[in-house]
Amino acid sequence: MDSITSQIGIIGGGSWATAIAKILLERVPHIHWYQRNARRIEEFRQTGHNPAYLSQVRFDMSRITLTDDINQVVDSCQTLILVLPSPFLKSTLEQLHVKVRSKFLVTAIKGIVPGENLICTDYLALMYGLPQEQLAVIGGPSHAEDVAMNHLTYLTVGCADVEHAQQMASLLANDYVRTKVSQDVTGIEYASVLKNVYALAAGICHGMNYGDNFQAVLISNAIQEMQRFLNVVCPIQRNISDSVYTGDLLVTGYSQFSRNRMFGTMIGRGYTVQSAQAEMRMIAEGYFGAKCMQELNHQWKVNMPILDAVYNILYQRVSPVLEIRLLSETFR
């Protein structure tokens, strides 16, 4: 495999993809960028900014090859960063006829593949026969809106190959982004799925006017629940207090930019799932994550009352009032 820094492509056109493009162009001279909407690409070229997401971020278009042909990007690049909602991963990759066996694939998707119930690196390994050394994940508390404003952000790059992780981390590091590396790829990915589910729970409680005291207890119990699950599915030494686990949970559970908290707040205020989805412009990954994790946990049988509560509210149509009252009885 050639150097992972040789040619870099981004797959996805949303807010986090736009933020990652901004970060990369601080360090690399040129990127390739796949977006599926041809009309939006043309507007992007004319205006120099993404017309749909983080429109305040201006780009030098001479440094970007922007296309709606995913095969062009994959063929041109050694490193591919996947930044799209997890429900769209399968359908997007189904367009590929270019081989990816020699590529370095990085997922910045904080979700799980619906229907497969696989974290993204596992799905990519299964689909393309890639060894773990050619797969990486970007995690950590990282709302795109903060990156757009150059607010200090901390990212963790996880990869079984530490050298590859360090190379990727160096590409992402700049004046407002601090990076570190980890080999806990599985733990980082599952934590990024679960934190969205817990942010939904926080939003539901916020929408029901539960106060800050209860929210703090909810989040502290969520951290413990996350740790229990990770210790069962990937029993390695890790510090759950690290920013890639607890930090990401906290920002998603509390931030005004959190789409999962926003979605949960709507549910807590009486919206149906369908009406909340219709009103939001962006996908709340926790909605899909709750179902996938619930199904996965049938195998692992970890005690996860918060996950159970969110699943029951979203998919079993249990009253949030009843479900959160029952959940509160499990807290101490």
PyMOL commands that set and color helices and strands:
alter all, ss='L'
color gray80, all
select helices_A, chain A and resi 15-24+38-47+61-63+70-76+86-93+120-128+132-134+144-148+162-172+185-207+212-233+243-254+259-268+273-279+285-300+305-315+320-328
alter helices_A, ss='H'
color red, helices_A
select strands_A, chain A and resi 8-11+31-34+64-67+79-82+104-107+112-113+118-119+135-139+153-159+177-182
alter strands_A, ss='S'
color yellow, strands_A
deselect
rebuild
show_as cartoon
